[in-house]
């Protein structure tokens, strides 16, 4: 995982997945559909925010986004998402 720092619990889940220790639940298709609906509802909601920051920090964010080849708004959103 290149861009994410995993918690201890996430590392265990990843290890169990790689080792093949995870089992499918009985009503998998039903549960998958249910949680996909939750994900869609959550991910489709966006909210505009206004923040004040120094010009220097803003230029650094824009430069870093350019290096990554993504819009600066996407980078800022990603940083917020990863920090929480």
C-alpha positions, 0 to 999 in steps of 0.5 A: 500500500503505497499511499496509506499507512495501515493500522494494526487491525488493517495489517492483520486483515491484509495478512489474513487475506494474503495467507488465504485465511478469510472465509466467505459469509453465507449470505455474501451476495446480499451483504455485498449489495447492502454495503455497496449501497452504503458506500455509494451513498457515502462517497457520492456526497461532497461538500464545498469548504473554504479554508485560509492558508498561506500563499506559500503553502498553497503553491506547495500543494499545487506543485505537489499535485502537479508532480502527482499528475492530479488536480490540487483539489483532489490532493487536498481532499485525499490529505484530509481523508487520510488524516482522519 
